Structures are given as structure tokens and as C-alpha cells.
Amino acid sequence: MKSKPVALLRSDLGVTKTHNRPHVNDDNPFSESQFKTLKYGPEFPKRFGGPEHARAFCMSFSSWYNKEHKHAGISLLMLQTVHYGRAQQVWSQRQDVLSIAYSAYLEGFVRKAPSPKPLQEAVWINPPKQQISEEELL
């Protein structure tokens, strides 16, 4: 970093300077969540052996994150399941299993029959504002 000021290097690389602070409302919660899952996962190394090691780790992490990791924000489904439109099918299968368990062990469910976490219609960072028609304004 001695040969060129950091500001010039950033400019050459097309990186824009921001003044964002942690925990402000314009953070991207999806990116923050993914980064936390990456950093605090049991497989995250204390140090990378070099760029090749970092790339290999990130490739395997991305595959796991999309195909195996169950995300709390989307009803404990995998991203791949939602992306390919199989969420409703998996939810129905879960409901079938819970119904069988409820029938077999009524004494284990004292309050009500179990059901899987409901599916969400959409997940937003900033949901669009509702459009108000002219008739509603009058």
C-alpha cells in the first residue's frame, strides 16, 4: 500500500467509498446473515493458506449454503428448494409427517396438533409501499 494511496487504488479498482456504519437501517440483512453464517461456521479456518485455499473454501461453503443449510427466515427450507419452486411440496411432506406423529403419540401433544412453520409469500429488505388509489384518497 506504500506505492499508491489507498484512495487512488480504490478509484482504480472502481470501489466507491461509503460512510455506512454498522447496525444502521441501510445495511443488507441478507448479506450480514450470510457473512455471519460463513464466519462463525465450524468449518471456517483460523487462517487461509493462500488465495487458492480461500477460493476452495468459499466454493464449498456456497454449495453447502444453497443446497444443504436450512434457513430460519424461510421456514427452515434450503435456498435451492425455494428457488426451484418445491417449497410447498416440502411443506406438505412435513405436515404429513407431523400428522402421523400426532396420531401415533397423542399424549405427547397436549395443546394442539403440530404444524410446520408457515411459508412466507415473500421476503423483503424494504417492502414496497402500498399504492393508494385515487378513490381511496377521496
MARBA-3410 file (N, C-alpha, C, O; in Angstrom, 1 decimal):
138
0.8,-1.2,0.0,0.0,0.0,0.0,0.9,1.3,0.0,0.3,2.4,0.0 ~ 2.2,1.1,0.0,3.0,2.3,0.1,3.2,2.9,-1.3,3.4,4.1,-1.4 ~ 3.1,2.2,-2.4,3.3,2.7,-3.7,2.2,3.6,-4.2,2.4,4.4,-5.1 ~ 1.0,3.5,-3.7,-0.1,4.2,-4.2,-1.1,4.5,-3.0,-1.3,3.6,-2.2 ~ -1.5,5.7,-2.9,-2.5,6.0,-1.8,-3.7,5.1,-1.9,-4.2,4.8,-3.0
-4.3,4.7,-0.8,-5.4,3.8,-0.8,-6.6,4.4,-1.6,-7.3,3.6,-2.3 ~ -6.8,5.7,-1.5,-8.0,6.3,-2.2,-7.8,6.1,-3.7,-8.8,5.9,-4.4 ~ -6.6,6.3,-4.2,-6.3,6.1,-5.7,-6.5,4.7,-6.1,-7.1,4.4,-7.1 ~ -6.0,3.8,-5.3,-6.2,2.3,-5.6,-7.6,2.0,-5.6,-8.1,1.3,-6.5 ~ -8.4,2.5,-4.6,-9.8,2.2,-4.7,-10.5,2.7,-5.9,-11.3,2.1,-6.5
-10.1,3.9,-6.3,-10.7,4.6,-7.5,-10.3,3.7,-8.7,-11.2,3.5,-9.6 ~ -9.1,3.3,-8.9,-8.6,2.4,-10.0,-9.4,1.1,-10.1,-9.7,0.6,-11.1 ~ -9.8,0.6,-8.9,-10.5,-0.7,-8.9,-12.0,-0.5,-9.0,-12.7,-1.5,-9.0 ~ -12.5,0.8,-9.0,-13.9,1.0,-9.1,-14.7,0.8,-7.8,-15.9,0.6,-7.8 ~ -14.0,0.9,-6.7,-14.6,0.7,-5.4,-15.0,2.1,-4.8,-14.1,3.0,-4.7
-16.3,2.3,-4.6,-16.7,3.6,-4.1,-16.6,3.6,-2.6,-16.9,2.6,-1.9 ~ -16.3,4.8,-2.0,-16.2,4.9,-0.6,-17.6,5.2,0.0,-18.4,6.0,-0.6 ~ -17.9,4.5,1.1,-19.2,4.8,1.7,-18.9,5.2,3.2,-17.8,5.0,3.7 ~ -19.9,5.8,3.7,-19.8,6.2,5.1,-20.8,5.4,6.0,-21.2,5.9,7.1 ~ -21.1,4.2,5.6,-22.0,3.4,6.4,-21.4,3.0,7.7,-20.2,2.7,7.8
-22.3,2.9,8.7,-21.8,2.4,10.0,-22.5,1.1,10.2,-23.6,0.8,9.7 ~ -22.0,0.3,11.1,-22.7,-1.0,11.4,-24.0,-0.7,12.1,-24.2,0.3,12.8 ~ -25.0,-1.6,11.9,-26.3,-1.6,12.5,-27.1,-0.4,12.1,-28.0,0.0,12.9 ~ -26.9,0.2,11.0,-27.8,1.3,10.5,-28.8,0.7,9.6,-28.6,-0.4,9.1 ~ -29.9,1.4,9.3,-31.0,0.8,8.6,-30.7,0.5,7.1,-31.5,-0.2,6.5
-29.6,0.9,6.6,-29.3,0.6,5.2,-28.4,-0.5,5.0,-27.9,-0.8,3.9 ~ -28.1,-1.2,6.1,-27.3,-2.5,6.0,-28.2,-3.5,5.2,-29.4,-3.5,5.3 ~ -27.5,-4.4,4.6,-28.3,-5.5,3.9,-28.3,-6.7,4.9,-27.3,-7.4,5.0 ~ -29.5,-7.0,5.5,-29.6,-8.0,6.5,-29.3,-9.4,5.9,-28.8,-10.3,6.6 ~ -29.6,-9.6,4.6,-29.4,-10.9,4.0,-27.9,-11.1,3.9,-27.4,-12.2,4.2
-27.1,-10.1,3.4,-25.7,-10.3,3.3,-25.0,-10.4,4.7,-24.1,-11.2,4.9 ~ -25.5,-9.7,5.7,-25.0,-9.8,7.0,-25.2,-11.2,7.6,-24.3,-11.7,8.2 ~ -26.4,-11.7,7.4,-26.7,-13.0,7.8,-25.8,-14.1,7.2,-25.3,-15.0,7.9 ~ -25.6,-14.0,5.9,-24.8,-14.9,5.2,-23.3,-14.8,5.7,-22.7,-15.9,5.9 ~ -22.8,-13.6,5.9,-21.5,-13.4,6.4,-21.3,-14.0,7.8,-20.3,-14.7,8.1
-22.3,-13.9,8.6,-22.2,-14.4,10.0,-22.2,-16.0,9.9,-21.5,-16.6,10.7 ~ -23.1,-16.5,9.1,-23.1,-18.0,8.9,-21.7,-18.5,8.4,-21.2,-19.5,8.9 ~ -21.1,-17.7,7.5,-19.8,-18.1,6.9,-18.7,-18.0,8.0,-18.0,-19.0,8.3 ~ -18.7,-16.9,8.7,-17.6,-16.6,9.7,-17.7,-17.5,10.9,-16.6,-17.9,11.4 ~ -18.9,-17.7,11.4,-19.0,-18.5,12.7,-19.3,-20.0,12.5,-19.6,-20.7,13.4
-19.2,-20.4,11.3,-19.5,-21.9,11.0,-18.3,-22.7,11.5,-17.2,-22.2,11.6 ~ -18.5,-23.9,11.9,-17.5,-24.8,12.4,-16.3,-25.1,11.5,-15.2,-25.4,11.9 ~ -16.6,-24.9,10.2,-15.5,-25.3,9.2,-14.7,-24.1,8.9,-13.7,-24.2,8.1 ~ -15.0,-22.9,9.3,-14.2,-21.7,9.0,-12.9,-21.8,9.6,-12.7,-21.9,10.8 ~ -11.8,-21.7,8.7,-10.4,-21.8,9.2,-10.0,-20.6,10.0,-10.5,-19.5,9.8
-9.0,-20.8,10.9,-8.5,-19.7,11.7,-7.7,-18.8,10.7,-7.7,-17.6,10.8 ~ -7.0,-19.4,9.7,-6.2,-18.7,8.7,-6.4,-19.5,7.4,-6.5,-20.7,7.4 ~ -6.3,-18.7,6.3,-6.3,-19.3,5.0,-4.8,-19.5,4.6,-4.0,-18.7,4.9 ~ -4.6,-20.6,3.9,-3.2,-20.9,3.4,-2.8,-20.0,2.2,-1.6,-20.1,1.8 ~ -3.7,-19.3,1.6,-3.5,-18.5,0.5,-4.8,-18.3,-0.3,-5.8,-18.8,0.1
-4.7,-17.6,-1.4,-5.9,-17.3,-2.2,-6.6,-18.6,-2.7,-7.8,-18.6,-2.7 ~ -5.8,-19.6,-3.1,-6.4,-20.9,-3.6,-7.2,-21.5,-2.5,-8.3,-22.0,-2.7 ~ -6.7,-21.5,-1.3,-7.4,-22.1,-0.1,-8.7,-21.4,0.2,-9.7,-22.0,0.4 ~ -8.6,-20.0,0.1,-9.8,-19.2,0.4,-10.9,-19.4,-0.7,-12.1,-19.6,-0.4 ~ -10.5,-19.5,-2.0,-11.4,-19.8,-3.1,-12.1,-21.1,-2.9,-13.3,-21.3,-3.1
-11.3,-22.2,-2.6,-11.8,-23.5,-2.4,-12.8,-23.6,-1.3,-13.9,-24.2,-1.4 ~ -12.5,-22.9,-0.2,-13.4,-22.9,1.0,-14.7,-22.2,0.6,-15.8,-22.7,0.9 ~ -14.6,-21.0,-0.1,-15.8,-20.3,-0.4,-16.7,-21.1,-1.4,-17.9,-21.0,-1.4 ~ -16.1,-21.8,-2.3,-16.8,-22.6,-3.3,-17.6,-23.7,-2.5,-18.8,-23.9,-2.8 ~ -16.9,-24.4,-1.6,-17.7,-25.4,-0.8,-18.7,-24.8,0.1,-19.8,-25.4,0.3
-18.4,-23.7,0.7,-19.4,-23.0,1.5,-20.6,-22.6,0.7,-21.7,-22.8,1.2 ~ -20.4,-22.0,-0.4,-21.6,-21.6,-1.3,-22.5,-22.8,-1.6,-23.7,-22.7,-1.6 ~ -21.9,-23.9,-2.0,-22.6,-25.1,-2.3,-23.4,-25.5,-1.1,-24.6,-25.8,-1.2 ~ -22.8,-25.6,0.0,-23.5,-26.0,1.3,-24.6,-25.0,1.6,-25.7,-25.5,2.0 ~ -24.3,-23.7,1.5,-25.3,-22.7,1.9,-26.5,-22.8,1.1,-27.6,-22.6,1.6
-26.4,-23.0,-0.2,-27.5,-23.1,-1.1,-28.3,-24.4,-1.1,-29.5,-24.4,-1.3 ~ -27.6,-25.5,-0.9,-28.1,-26.8,-1.1,-28.4,-27.6,0.2,-29.2,-28.5,0.1 ~ -27.8,-27.3,1.3,-28.0,-28.1,2.5,-28.4,-27.3,3.7,-29.2,-27.8,4.5 ~ -28.0,-26.0,3.8,-28.3,-25.2,5.0,-29.8,-24.8,5.0,-30.4,-24.4,4.0 ~ -30.4,-25.1,6.2,-31.8,-24.7,6.4,-31.9,-23.3,7.0,-31.4,-23.1,8.0
-32.6,-22.4,6.3,-32.7,-21.0,6.6,-33.9,-20.7,7.5,-35.0,-20.9,7.1 ~ -33.6,-20.1,8.7,-34.7,-19.8,9.6,-35.7,-18.8,9.0,-36.9,-18.9,9.3 ~ -35.2,-17.9,8.2,-36.1,-16.8,7.6,-37.0,-17.3,6.6,-38.0,-16.6,6.2 ~ -36.8,-18.5,6.0,-37.7,-19.1,5.0,-38.2,-20.4,5.4,-38.1,-21.4,4.7 ~ -38.7,-20.5,6.6,-39.4,-21.7,7.2,-38.5,-22.9,7.2,-39.0,-24.0,7.0
-37.3,-22.7,7.5,-36.3,-23.8,7.6,-36.2,-24.6,6.3,-36.1,-25.9,6.4 ~ -36.2,-23.9,5.2,-36.1,-24.6,3.9,-34.7,-24.2,3.4,-34.0,-23.3,3.8 ~ -34.3,-25.0,2.4,-33.0,-24.7,1.7,-33.2,-23.7,0.6,-34.3,-23.8,0.0 ~ -32.3,-22.9,0.3,-32.4,-21.9,-0.8,-32.8,-22.6,-2.1,-33.6,-22.1,-2.9 ~ -32.1,-23.7,-2.4,-32.4,-24.5,-3.6,-33.8,-24.9,-3.7,-34.4,-24.9,-4.8
-34.4,-25.4,-2.6,-35.8,-25.8,-2.6,-36.7,-24.7,-3.0,-37.6,-24.9,-3.8 ~ -36.5,-23.5,-2.4,-37.3,-22.4,-2.7,-37.1,-21.9,-4.1,-38.1,-21.6,-4.9 ~ -35.9,-21.8,-4.6,-35.5,-21.3,-5.9,-36.2,-22.2,-7.0,-36.7,-21.6,-8.0 ~ -36.2,-23.5,-6.8,-36.8,-24.3,-7.8,-38.3,-24.6,-7.6,-38.9,-25.5,-8.2 ~ -39.0,-23.9,-6.7,-40.4,-23.9,-6.5,-40.9,-25.2,-5.9,-42.1,-25.6,-6.1
-40.1,-25.8,-5.0,-40.5,-27.0,-4.3,-40.9,-26.8,-2.9,-41.1,-27.7,-2.1 ~ -41.0,-25.5,-2.5,-41.3,-25.2,-1.1,-42.6,-25.8,-0.6,-42.7,-26.4,0.5 ~ -43.7,-25.6,-1.4,-45.0,-26.1,-1.0,-45.0,-27.6,-0.9,-45.6,-28.2,0.1 ~ -44.3,-28.3,-1.7,-44.2,-29.8,-1.7,-43.5,-30.2,-0.4,-44.0,-31.1,0.3 ~ -42.4,-29.6,-0.1,-41.7,-29.9,1.2,-42.5,-29.6,2.4,-42.5,-30.4,3.3
-43.2,-28.5,2.4,-44.1,-28.1,3.5,-45.2,-29.2,3.7,-45.5,-29.6,4.8 ~ -45.8,-29.6,2.6,-46.8,-30.7,2.7,-46.3,-32.0,3.2,-46.9,-32.6,4.0 ~ -45.1,-32.3,2.8,-44.4,-33.6,3.3,-44.2,-33.4,4.8,-44.4,-34.4,5.6 ~ -43.8,-32.3,5.3,-43.6,-32.0,6.7,-44.9,-32.2,7.5,-44.9,-32.8,8.5 ~ -45.9,-31.6,6.9,-47.3,-31.7,7.5,-47.7,-33.1,7.7,-48.3,-33.5,8.7
-47.5,-33.9,6.6,-47.8,-35.4,6.6,-47.1,-36.1,7.8,-47.7,-36.9,8.5 ~ -45.8,-35.8,7.9,-45.0,-36.5,9.0,-45.5,-36.1,10.3,-45.6,-36.9,11.2 ~ -45.8,-34.8,10.5,-46.3,-34.3,11.8,-47.7,-34.9,12.1,-48.0,-35.2,13.3 ~ -48.5,-35.1,11.1,-49.8,-35.6,11.3,-49.7,-37.1,11.8,-50.4,-37.5,12.7 ~ -48.8,-37.8,11.2,-48.6,-39.2,11.6,-48.1,-39.3,13.0,-48.5,-40.1,13.8
-47.1,-38.4,13.3,-46.6,-38.4,14.7,-47.7,-38.0,15.7,-47.7,-38.6,16.8 ~ -48.5,-37.1,15.4,-49.6,-36.7,16.2,-50.6,-37.9,16.5,-51.0,-38.1,17.6 ~ -50.9,-38.6,15.4,-51.8,-39.7,15.5,-51.2,-40.8,16.4,-51.9,-41.5,17.2 ~ -49.9,-41.1,16.2,-49.3,-42.1,17.0,-49.0,-41.8,18.4,-49.0,-42.7,19.3 ~ -48.8,-40.5,18.7,-48.4,-40.1,20.1,-49.3,-38.9,20.6,-48.8,-37.9,20.8
-50.6,-39.2,20.7,-51.5,-38.1,21.1,-51.1,-37.5,22.5,-51.2,-36.3,22.7 ~ -50.6,-38.4,23.4,-50.3,-37.9,24.7,-49.1,-37.0,24.7,-48.9,-36.2,25.7 ~ -48.3,-37.0,23.7,-47.1,-36.1,23.6,-47.4,-34.7,23.2,-46.6,-33.8,23.3 ~ -48.6,-34.5,22.6,-49.0,-33.2,22.2,-50.2,-32.7,23.0,-51.4,-33.0,22.6 ~ -50.0,-32.0,24.0,-51.0,-31.6,25.0,-51.9,-30.4,24.6,-53.1,-30.4,25.0
-51.4,-29.6,23.8,-52.1,-28.3,23.4,-52.8,-28.4,22.1,-54.0,-28.2,22.1 ~ -52.1,-28.8,21.1,-52.8,-28.9,19.8,-51.9,-29.7,18.8,-50.8,-30.1,19.1 ~ -52.5,-30.0,17.7,-51.7,-30.8,16.7,-50.6,-29.9,16.1,-50.7,-28.7,15.9 ~ -49.4,-30.5,15.9,-48.3,-29.7,15.4,-48.4,-29.4,13.9,-49.1,-30.1,13.2 ~ -47.8,-28.3,13.5,-47.8,-27.9,12.1,-46.5,-27.3,11.8,-45.9,-26.6,12.7
-46.0,-27.4,10.6,-44.7,-26.8,10.3,-44.8,-25.3,10.2,-45.9,-24.7,10.1 ~ -43.7,-24.6,10.3,-43.7,-23.2,10.3,-44.3,-22.7,8.9,-43.9,-23.3,7.9 ~ -45.2,-21.8,8.9,-45.9,-21.4,7.7,-44.9,-20.8,6.6,-43.9,-20.2,7.0 ~ -45.2,-21.0,5.4,-44.4,-20.5,4.3,-44.8,-19.0,4.1,-45.9,-18.6,4.4 ~ -43.8,-18.2,3.8,-44.0,-16.8,3.6,-44.2,-16.5,2.1,-43.7,-17.2,1.2
-45.0,-15.5,1.8,-45.3,-15.2,0.4,-44.1,-14.5,-0.2,-43.7,-14.9,-1.3 ~ -43.4,-13.7,0.6,-42.2,-13.0,0.1,-41.3,-12.6,1.2,-41.8,-12.4,2.4 ~ -40.1,-12.4,1.0,-39.1,-11.9,2.0,-38.5,-10.6,1.4,-38.0,-10.6,0.3 ~ -38.6,-9.5,2.1,-38.1,-8.3,1.6,-37.1,-7.6,2.6,-37.1,-7.9,3.8 ~ -36.2,-6.9,2.0,-35.3,-6.0,2.9,-36.2,-4.8,3.2,-36.3,-4.4,4.3
-36.6,-4.1,2.1,-37.5,-2.9,2.3,-38.8,-3.2,1.4,-38.7,-3.1,0.2 ~ -39.9,-3.6,2.1,-41.1,-4.0,1.3,-41.6,-2.7,0.5,-41.5,-1.6,1.0 ~ -42.1,-3.0,-0.6,-42.7,-1.8,-1.4,-43.8,-1.2,-0.7,-44.6,-1.9,0.0 ~ -44.0,0.1,-0.8,-45.1,0.8,-0.1,-46.4,0.5,-0.9,-46.4,0.3,-2.1 ~ -47.4,0.4,-0.1,-48.7,0.1,-0.7,-49.2,1.3,-1.6,-49.1,2.4,-1.2
-49.6,1.0,-2.8,-50.2,2.0,-3.7,-51.6,2.4,-3.2,-52.4,1.5,-3.0 ~ -51.8,3.6,-3.0,-53.2,4.1,-2.6,-53.8,4.6,-3.9,-53.3,5.5,-4.5 ~ -55.0,4.1,-4.2,-55.7,4.6,-5.4,-56.3,5.9,-5.1,-56.5,6.4,-4.0 ~ -56.7,6.6,-6.2,-57.3,7.9,-6.1,-58.7,7.8,-5.4,-59.1,8.7,-4.6 ~ -59.4,6.7,-5.6,-60.7,6.5,-5.0,-60.6,6.4,-3.4,-61.4,6.9,-2.7
-59.5,5.8,-3.0,-59.3,5.7,-1.5,-58.9,7.0,-0.9,-59.2,7.2,0.3 ~ -58.3,7.9,-1.7,-57.9,9.2,-1.2,-59.2,10.1,-1.0,-59.2,11.0,-0.1 ~ -60.2,9.9,-1.8,-61.4,10.7,-1.7,-62.3,10.4,-0.6,-63.3,11.0,-0.4
END
